[in-house]
Structures are given as C-alpha cells and as structure tokens.
Amino acid sequence: MIPSVNDPGSRTIGLLAYLYGPGKHEEHTDPHLVASFDGMPPDPGRDPKATLKDLQQLLDQPVEALPEHARPAKHVWHTSVRATAGDRILSDEEWGEIARRIVAATGIDPGDGEPACRWAAVRHADDHIHIIATLVCEDGSRPDDFRSGKRAQAECRLIEKELGLHQVAPGDGTAAQRPTSAERHKAERQGRERTAREELRETVRRAVAGTQSEGEFFERLASSGLLVHKRVAPSGDLLGYKVALPDDRNKKGEPVFYPGARLAPDLSLPRIRERWTATVAAGQDGEGVTADAPLRSVPGPASARRAATTAAWQAVLVFDDGDDGVISAHIAAAGEVLDALAKTSAAHTRKQLGEAASAFERASRSHVRAARGHDRALRQAARDLVHGGPALGRGEDGASTAMLIDMAFFLVTAAAAWHGKREHAQQAAAALQAAEHLRAAYQAASGHPMAVLHQRGRLLPPALQRRHAAVLREAVPELAEQVLAEAGWPALAATLADAEAAGHDPADLLVQATGRRELDTASSVSDVLVWRLRRLAGLPADASAMPLHGNTTERPSRSHTNSPAGTRQDSRNRTRGH
C-alpha cells in the first residue's frame, strides 16, 4: 500500500473538481465519499442534491473563520493511498477505515480530543482513495503534520500486515516516480503493456549505459526513436533534456515530454554527467588507469562478454573491503552492464535479462552517493557490450553469454547482501528479484554449451576422470564431494582436461576460482567453476569445436608430487587479488 502526500495547495474547490470529475483521461468511475471528519458531509457523487460547493464550504469553514491575514496561503492537504498491484479489491468500509488511520497517523485528525482538521476521503477507482483536508483545526490552530509522508508510510506498513495485503519494503526517497493512475489507464486504452513513463525510463537507461559523452548519449536517444528536446541557457550551455514517445500525445495532439529527472533521480543530466567527468588517481580503479584513458576496441559480442565477465569478477572483490561510495558506484555501473546485456542478447534470453535489468534499476540508487571513476571497468564493459553488437544465441556468442550471466548473478547477489546489511530494504529486495531473473536467463543460455561439455566429460577416459577427481579433492576439499555428486561434474571434468591440455595447472585454477568467492547461492557449484575456469584459462566458452581428449597415461595426483602443502596455501594467498 503506497501513500503519496502532495505539496499543499490553495484551492479546495479545484481539487474536489478533479476528484469528482472524469479524470484527465476518463479514468475516474463512480466518485463517492468513503469517510470524512464527521461521517455526514454532503457527497456530490451519490447525493444528487449535494454540490462540490457544498462540500468545499464545509471543509473550508475553519479557514474562513480566521481573519484574512491569518489564513495560510497553502491550506489544502492532499494524499492518495493506493493498493499494490495484485492486492484484492478492498471494500468502501475498508478504505474508510484506512483513511481514518492515515489522518490520525499524519496529525490531520489525531483523535483523543486533540485539535483536528476537516477532511474527506474520495474513492473513484478500485485500487485507491484520495484524502483531502484543510490545514486549519476547528480551534483555529495548525495541525502537527510535520513529516506526514513518513508517518503515512509507517501506518501503511501496519495496515498491510493487518489486512493481509502485499507488504511494501520501506522506501528511502530514492525510487523512481511511479506512473500515475491516469498514465496507467492511458496505457490500457492504447494497448500498451507499460506506461509511456516506464518505456521512456528503460530506453533512456539503456541509452546511457557505457556512454562517454553528451554527444554519444543524445545520439543514442535519437537512434532509439525518441523525441528529444534540449533545454539550453541563453549562454548556449545545455541545462537539461526531456524525451517523449512519438505516438504518446495529449488531447491537443502534442507529444507528452518527460524530463530525465522525472523518469528517475539518476537520469537527470547533471547526474548522468557525473559518469563522464569523474576521475580517480592512477592505480585506484582496479586497472591502474585514469577514468579518461583511451578506450579499447572490442571486435565482437563474444569478446565483449568475456571482457565484461572479467570486469564483473573484479567488481565482486570490491564488496569485501571497499569504501561504501566505491561499492555504490560499482552497483550503479552493474546496472549499466545489465542494461547493455539485455539490449544486445539473443531473443531466448532477452526477456529475462530485460526483467533483471528493470528490477536492478531500483537497487542501483540509494542515499550512499556513488564515488564515480572507480567504476570505470564496469562502465567500459557496458560500452563494450553495446559496441560489440547483438549476440547470436549459439556458438561462442551464446556460451559467453551464459558465462557472463553466471558472473553477473554473483555480482547482483553481492549487491543484495550489501544493501541488506545497510537496511536498504527496497534495494535489497530489488537486487534479489534481479538475481532470480538472471537465474532463469542462465538456464536458457547455458543449456546447449553445458550439454556439450557434459558429453565431453562423459567421453573422457576413466583414468583421466579419476585423476581430475583427485585433483578436485585436494585443491578444494571443502567443495569436492558436493561437486562430484552434482550432475554438472562431467562438464567440470572436461574443463579441467581442456585447461591441462592448454598448459595450465588445474589445481591452481581451482584455487583461484574458489578463493574469496561466495558459492552458497549457486544452484550448481560445478557450473560456476566451469565458467570461472574457462575464463581464467582463456578457453573457448563453446567447447563444441575443441578436440576430444584421448587416452592419457594416468599421472599421480598432486598429493604425490613435489608441491608441499604450504605451496597451495601460498597459491591461495596470491590469488586474493584476482
């Protein structure tokens, strides 16, 4: 349940005319009162003899009783209270009780004989009510409505529990503005799945992913088909921008423009510019380069995905001991990577990746201000994905997509844990929701490449299978039995064989792949290790074109080699920076 307290207004009759009217797009149905300060006011919606003027005069009476110089300039208090999508339809009696609780909690009508304002609650849709009050109490005093929005939010959390409604995570004021009821009704009439505001927010978000300049950003907006209007100062400086869908028009046939800041707080031009202008000292952003170093070229979608996987791998480490501002920057940049991945991936993964990016958008903003510049590697990864072009759903493109989704899952999960520790409830919930969409996208992307690896593993000579199982037990004893029992073990065995054939030490790779890497949330640890090993060893993500491994003389496991136990611990220590 979502309350929205508006800024005070000056005309009671004007607000009543809107509440009892047809709405901006004929969306209001059967407007009527469900509650009021005395339970007996005139109801212009149900009583043919009652007028809006009658109700206005009743509500304004305490205001009019004051000397003209003592009347507040803005005396109209207004809030809407909306049920969450999916909640049951509440009765008028339930909405009336909700209204009484909201005005009591906010100080408009606190009860217990305390001075109270006059108010009325109007319902003109199934899913919400509006409460209008005049901010002068019966005794001429002003109500204690300080922080009424926060107080309304707290009361709604209690109401949700008591009525068995969807429990909304407490907000912190950093969420994007929700579509209005008028916008939703308009989308329904036009047959749109989403409102214009939501479509624009996604398009702008994807346009900004990995951009390096204003020119590039506005070029992407134009190429996406949006109408763009720039706000320019007399000096010629660019102050802001607004965008519109070409087919979203008002009654006059004019495009309906939305400023970037009204789409999301971080989509205002000043906030977007922070991504382009921030720099860090050399060696402080994980790559030893400044944020405005020359950009590298990426030859194609598969290479871009491998580079993005490496950037995500490095970003996960930041969560271990990074500064909160640096972590916040990496979370925001992770959102850009998800946007770019959704935009460029094949059809069978695009929907779930799009859902993941949309969900994570809420997790990318909090009151912890991002220390931009440190996020260069992830922002570069987003840019690479866009410039690498659309990926096919097969071959190296498809397999490297699965590799990146697997690593993105852990990055998003790390963001959820970070938000959770700081009691960022909405952001943590959004990150977990994004993780579930990534899990589904991974299943779609990994089916074929993992099946190829599984078959390769089943065809390994038994002696080679036993030797790699022994390597696994010695390198990562805490995980070995779990991995050997998983259906994905043959694919990991094939990867260990491929790595060894390429000249790598499989045990060392296993140590690197598991050191300081959270694996508890993985559905299949063997799958995770497959992708990490193939990335570390530089192996193709798609193994279908690689030669099969023939019979090989069985070699002793590492426990019989000259490598002392301490060497493995040294290896673990060396990999803490990977």
N, C-alpha and C positions, 0 to 999 in steps of 0.2 A: 504494500500500500504506500502510495507516494504522495505526500503533501507538497504543494508548491505555493509558498507565500509570496505574493506580489508586492511591489513597491506601493505605498499608499497613493490613493487617487483623490480627486477633488469633486467628482460628480457622481452622487449616488444614483440619480436617475439614469445616467448614461450606462453604468454597469448593469443596472436592472434591465434596461432595454436590450442589452446584449444577452443576458442570461435567459430572458423570456422570449427572445427573438428566435428566428430560424437558424441563426449562426451564419458565419461567413460563407459557408458552402452548403446550406440547408441540412446541416448535420444534427441540429437540435430537435428532439422529439419529445412531445408531452412535457413541457417545462412545468414544474409544480414544486411547492414547498414540501420539505420532509421534516423540518424542525425550525424553531425560532426561539427568541428570548422569552416569550410568554406563552407560546403554543397557540395563540389566537390571532395572528396577523391576517390581513387581507391577502388572498392568494390569487393574483391575476391569471394564473394558469388554470385553476379549477373553479373559481368563482366568477361567473360572467358579470357580476355587478362590481367586482373589485378592479381597480386600475393600478398601473405602475405608479402613478402619482400618489395614490393612497398609501401604498407600501413605502414609497420614498419618504413621504411626510412623517410616517410613523417612526421610521428608522432615524431620521434626521432631527427629531424633536429635541433631544438633549443638546444637539449642536446649535439649533436655532434659539434655544433658551439662553445661550450665552450672549453677552454683549458682542457686537460685531467684531470689535478689535481683539477679543479674546478667543475667537473661533480659530481652530487650526486650519492652515491653508490646505493641507492634505489630510482629510478626515476619513477617507474611505479605506477600510482594511478589507483585503480580499485574498482568499486562498482556495485552491482546488484540492480535492483529495481523490486520488484515482486508485482503483484496484489494479493489481498487476495482471498482465495478460495471462489467461489460464485460470484465474480465480473464478469461483462460482458467482453467479449474479446475486447480489445482495438485495434484500427487501427494503422498502421505504423505511420500515421501522428500524432495521439495522443501520441504514445510512443516517437516520435521525439520531440514533444513539452515538454513532461515530462523530457526528457534527457536535453534539453536546460535549463529548470528551475532548475534541480538538479545541473548542473555545475555552474550556476550563483549563486545559494544559497550557495554552498560549497566553492566558491572562486576560482574554477578551471578556469572559464571563466565568470568573474563578469559583463562584458559588460560596457556600457557607456565610452568606450575608455580606460578602465583600462587594465594594462598588463594581458594577458591571456595565458593559456596553449593550446596546441593542444590536441584534444580529438576526439573520435568516439564512437558511440553507436551501438551495435550489438544486433540484435534480432534473437534468434534461437529456440524460443518456444512461444506459445500463451500468456503465463502469465507473462513474464518478459523480461527485457533487461539487458545488461551489458554495462557499460561505462568504457572505458579505456582512460587514459590521461597520458601525460609525464610531470613531475613536474618541468619543466623549461619554463618560459614565453618567448614570442618572443624576449623580450629585454634582456634575459639572467638572469632575476631576478627569485626569488622563489615565488610561489603563496601564498596568505594568506589562507591556507586550515586548519587552526587550528580548532579543534573540528568539522571537516567536517561531521562526522557521526551524531552529534546532529543537525547540520544545515540541513542535508538531511532529517532527521526525521521531523523537523518542516515544511519543504517545502512540504513533502508528506501529512501532515495533511491538508494543504491548498488545495493541488491538489485533495484529496479525496472529499472535500466539493464541489469544483467547477465541478468535473466530475460526481458527484453523486455516488461515489464508497463507499464501506464499510469503515466506519471511525474507524481506529485502535486507541485504547487508547494509550496515550503516554507511552513509556517504561522508565525504570529506570536502565536497565542493569542487572537486577536480574533474567530475564527469562531464561528458559532452551533453549539450542540451537535448532533451528528449523531444521527439516530434509532438506537436500539439494534436488535439483531437481533430481539429479542422484539417490538418495535414494528413492524418490517417484516413479520414473519411474521403478526402480528395483522392488519395491513392487508391482506395477501394473503388471509387466511381470510375477511375481511369484504368482499372485492371492491373495496377502495379502491385508487385509483391512487397515493395518497400516505399517509403515516402521519398519525396524529392530530397529532403534534408539528408536522409540516410544514404541515398545513392551518391549525392554530391560529396558527403564526407568520405566515403570509400574511394571515390575517384580521385579526390584531392590527396588523400593519404597515399595512394599508390603513385600518384604523380610526383610526390616529394621524395619518395624512397630513393636514397642514394644520390640525389641531385647535389650539384656543387655550386650552383649559381642561380640568380634570379632568372636569367635568360633561359636556362635549361628548364627550370620549373614551369615558367609560363609557356614555353614551347610544348611541354608535355601536356599541360592543361588544354591547350588549343588542339593538339593532336588527338586528345581523348574525346573531342566533340563538344566540350562545354563552351558556353558563352562566358567570356571573361571581361570584367570591367575593372580597370585600374584606377585607384584614387591618387591623383597627383597634386602636389602642393604648387603654389604659384612659382616657387623656385625651380620647379621641374623635378623635385625629389619624389620618389614613389613612397606613398604613405600606407597603402593597403590595397586590397583587392576584394572582389566579390564574384561569385560564379552562379550560373543558372543552367538548368537543363533546357535544351532548345524547345522541347514540347511542353514545358511546365509554364503555363500562362495564367495571369489573373483575369478578372472579368473584362478588363479593357483590352485583353489580348497582348499584354506586355509580359516579358519574361520576369519570373519571380527570382530575384537575386538574393543570395545569402553571403554575407561577409565571412571570411575564413574563420574569424574568432567565434562566430555563431554556430559553426559546424563542430568545432572542438577547440578547447583553450590553446592547444599547441599547434593549431593550424592558422593562427594569426601570422601576418607577415613578419613582425618582429621576432616571434618565437621560431619561425622557420629559419630566419636569418641566423639565429644562434648556431644552427647546424653547420652553416657555411663559414662563419667567421671565427669560431673558437679554434685556438691552437694550444698545444702543450709543448713543454720542453722536450728536446730530443731524448729518446730513451724512456719516456714516461707513458707512452701509449701502447706499450706492448710490442712495438715494431721498431723502435729506435729511429722513428721519423717524425717530422712535424706534420700537423694536420693538413698543411697545404703542399705536401710533397707531390711530385709528379705522379699522375695516375698510370697504373699499369694497364695493359690491354689484355683482354680475355678472349681467346679465339672462339669459344663456343659454349653452349649451355652445360655440357658435362664438366668442362674445366671450371666454369663459374661455380658449379655446385660443389666441386671438390674444394675450391678456394674458400667458399662460404662455410663448408664443414670445418675447415681448419680454424677459421675466424671464430666460429661458434664454440669450438673446443677450447680455444684460448680464453674466450669470454667466460666460460663456466668457472675457470680458475679465479676470476676476479671476485666472485662471490665468497671465496674462502676468507680473504683478509683485505678486500678493497675498501676504500672510503665510500660512504653512502652516496655521495654525489657522483662518483665514478660508476658505481653499480647502477644508479638511476639512469645514467647516460647509456650504459650498456643495455638496460631493459628497453629504453626508448628505441635504440638502434636495432634491437632484436625485432621490434615491431616492424621496422622498415624491411628487414630481411624476410619476414613472413609475408608482408605485402608484395614484395618483389617475387617471392617464390610462388605465391598464389597467382600472380599475373602471368607468369611465364611457364607454368607447368602444364602437363598434358591433361586432357579432359577427364580421365578417370580419377584423378586426384584433385582437380581444381576446386570442386565444390567444398570438400572437407578442408582443404588448405585455405580457401576463402573464409570459411566459418572460423577457422583457427585465428586467422589474421584479424577478423572483425571482433572476436572475443578478446583477443590480447590487446586490442586498442585501448580498452579500459585499464588494463594492467600497466600500460606504458606511461601513465601520468599519476603523480602523487605530489604531496607537498614537499618532498625531497627534491630540490632543484638539481637537474642534471648538470654535471660538470662536463660540458661538451668539449670535444677534442680528443678525449681518451677513448671515445667510441669509434675512432676512425676505421679500424679494421672491419667492424661490422657494417658500417655505412659503406665502406668500399665493397664489401661483399654484396650488399643490396644493389649497388651500382653495377657490379659485375653481372649479377643475375639479369638485370634489365637489359644491359648491352649485350649479354651473351645470346639473347633471343629466346624464343619459345623452345621448350624441350620436347622431344618425342617421348612417348610412353614406353619405349623399348630400348634395347641395347644399352650402351653406356649412359645415354641420357636418362633412361628410366632407372637404371641401377644406382647412378649417382644421386638421383632424386631421393631414392629410398635412404641412401647414406646420409644425406643432409637432413631429411625429416627425422631420422633417428637421433641425430645430434641436437636438432632443434627442440626435440621433446625434452631432453635433459636441461637445455638452457631455459626453457619455459618453466619447467618444474623447479629449477633453482630460483627463478624469479618469484614463483608462488611461495616458496619457503621464506624468501627474504621479506616479501610483503607480509606474510603471516606473522613473522617474528616482530614486526613493527606495527601490528594490529591494523594494517591496511586491508580491511575486510573485503571491500568490493574488488580491489585489485587482486588480492589473493584468489578470490573466487573466480575472477575472470581468467587468470592465468591457468588455473586448474581446468576450467572449461576448454581453454585453448589446447591444453595438453591432451584432453580426450579426443578432440578433433584431429590432432596430429597423430594420435594412436590409430585412429580409423584411416587416415590418409596413408600411414605407413603400411597398413595391411594391404591396401590397394596397390601401393607402389612396389612392395617387396616380394609379392607373390612369385613372379617369374624368376627374378635373379636369385632368390633364395632356393627355389626349386632346382635351378641349375647347379648351385653349389652343393645342395643336399645330394643330388645324384652323383656329383664328382666325388663327394666324400664316401658314398656307399661303394664306389668302384675302387677306392684305394686298397692296395694290398693289405691284408690283415696285419702283417708285421708293422707296416707303416702306421696303421691306425693305433696299434698298441703303443708304439713309440711316442706318438704325439699325445696320447692319453697320459703317458708317464710324464711327459714334459709339462702338461697342464697341471697334474697333481703336484709337481714340485714347484712350479712357478707361482701358482695361485692356489695353495692347498685349501684355503678357506672357501673357495668357489668351485673347486674341481668336481666334487660329487654331484652338486646341483647341476652343473653344466653337462656332465656326462649323462645325466638322466633326462636331459631335455631333448625334444625332437630335433632341435637345431644343431646338435653336436656334430653330425656328419658334415654340415656346411662349415663349421669352425675347423674341423679336422682338415677339410680341403683347403681352407685358407692358410692354416699353419703349414701345410705341404707346399702351397704356392709361395709363401713367404720364404721358406727354406730354400726352395729351388731358385729364388731370386737373389740368394746370398745373404739373407737376414737370419739372425738367431731368433727362433720362435719364442723361446723363453723370455728373452729381453723384451720383445714386443708385447708379450702378455703382461709383463710387469709394468711397462709404460701405459698400456691400455687400461689397467685397473687401478693404478696409483692415484689416490685422491679423487676418484671418480665414483659418484653415487650411483649404485646399481639397484637399490631396493625397489624403485618404481618400475623397473624394466619387466615387461611381460615375458621376455626371453633374454636371459643374460648372454646366451650363445649368439643370438642375433646381434646384440650390441657389440660384442667382441669381434664378430666378423667384420663389421663396418669400421671399427676402430683400427683393427689390424690391417685391413686393406688400405686404409688411408695412410697409416704410419709407414707401411712398406711400399707405398706407391704402386700398389697392384690395381689392375683394372677393376672397377666396381662390377662390371659384367664379365663373368668368367667363361662365358659360352665359347669364346674364341681361343681360350688358352689350352695348351696341350694337356692331356691327362698324364698323371704320374704313373709310371710303370713300376714293376717290381724293383724294390730297393733293398739292399742288404741292411738288416736291422742293426742300428747303432745303439750303443749304450745310452741310457737316459742321463740327464745332467747330473744325477746323484753319483754317477760313476766317472764323471770327467774330472779334470784338474781344477774346476772352478770351485773355490772354497765357499762355504755358506755365507761368509762375510761379503763376498763379491756381489751376491744377489742383493744384499741389503744396500751396498753401495749403489747398485743399479737403481734400486727404488728411490734412493735419495737423489740421484742425478736427474730422475725424471720428474721431480716435483715442480720443475719449472715449465713442463710441456703443456 
